[in-house]
Amino acid sequence: MNLCPPVAILHRQKSAYTPVRKTATTSIRTAHGKPYTSAGFSAIWQRLITKHVKAGGERFSFHDLRSVSADGAATAEEARDRLGHASVETTKRHYLRGVRKAKRRS
């Protein structure tokens, strides 16, 4: 799998990653296992994205990573588990939109 630089950096920090569970409030943690503050995570994210864009990459949001993860799941249930949703219907409604058919012109 070819990861863009910001995602690759987060991926290499295996000690900073905790899989999403229904009881978890955050999945990205400091090296000491504590959750980042909102401002702390935002600062790190902005630095990583700025480097990525300067290197010729396209800007994307952290939320876009959730969509990529959901799209990579083999089933709706797997996507639900990855995203920490209680209901597979929520996952389908917000992430698994698939290809929408265009309306016919009259």
N, C-alpha and C positions, 0 to 999 in steps of 0.2 A: 504494500500500500504506500502510495506517495503522499506524504503529508506536507502541507504548506508550513513555512517556518514557525508561525505562532503555535500551531497545533503540535508540531514536532517538538518544540520546547516543552510544552505542557505534557506531552506523551513521555518524554525522557525523564520528567520529574515524577517517577512512579511513586515515590513516597508522598507526593502531594496529591495523589489521586485516590479517592475513595469512591467505589461504585455507588450509584444512586440507589437508595433504598427508600421505602415509604416513610421511614422514620428519620431519614437524613434531612437536614436543612440545607446543606451545601455539599457539593461533590469535589470542589477544588479547595485544598487545604495547604497551610504552610508546612514547611519541613518538620515542624514540631507537632503537626496533627491538628492544629487549631484552625478554625475557619478564618478566611481573610475578612477584613471589614469591607464594606461596600466601596469605600474610597480607596482602600489598598488594592483591591482587585481591579478596580477601574484604572488606577494608575499603571499597574503592570500590563493590563490589556492594551491600553493606549500606546505604551512604549513598544510592545510587540507588534501591534498593527502598523504603527508608524514605520518601523524597520521593514516590515513586510511590503508595505506600499512603496517605500523608497527603493526596494530591491526589484520593483516591477510587478508586484502582486496586486490583486484587487482587494479593496477594503471589504470586510464582512463583519457581522456582529457575532457576539458570543452565542446568541440565540440561533444563528444559522447553523452552528455545530449540532444543536439538538435536531434540527431538520435532517442534517446529513446522517446522523446516527439513526434516526427513525427510518429513513429511506434505505439504509443498509441492513435493516432487520429482515430476516427471512419470513416472519409472520407478524401479524398485528399484535399478537400476544408478546412476542419478543420485543417489539417496539415499545409496547406499554411498560414492560419491565425495565427497559433501558431508560425510559423517561420518567419512571416513578409515578405513573398515573394509576389511580385506583380502578378506573374503568377503561376497557379497550375501546369503548365508544368515544371517549374523550380523545384518545389517541387518533382514532380514525377521523374524527371531525376536524382536528387541528393540524395533523401532520400527514396522514396517509390519504391525500386528496386524489392521487392518481392522475390520469389524463382526463380532462374534461372535454366532453364533446361540444363542438360549436353548434349554436342554434341555427336551424335552417332559415334562410331568408325567404320571405313570402313573395 
